[in-house]
Amino acid sequence: MVLYTDGLIEVPGSSIQARQEQVKITLAAHRDVPMEEFMDTLLRSSQEKRNGQPDDICVIGIDV
């Protein structure tokens, strides 16, 4: 389970729906890796999309 604030998916020049879809794709592609590794990948991907533009992001990942 992954919970996140809007800072993860609100990226200037991108639609929120497209970013939500990217989160789903990233989750599906990393479903067999440890949660910590997935979270690093997810945050890195978000930072790359921002092109250096800061925003507050909170992500909580829970293995169930």
Order of alpha helices (4+ residues) and beta strands (2+ residues): beta-alpha-alpha-beta
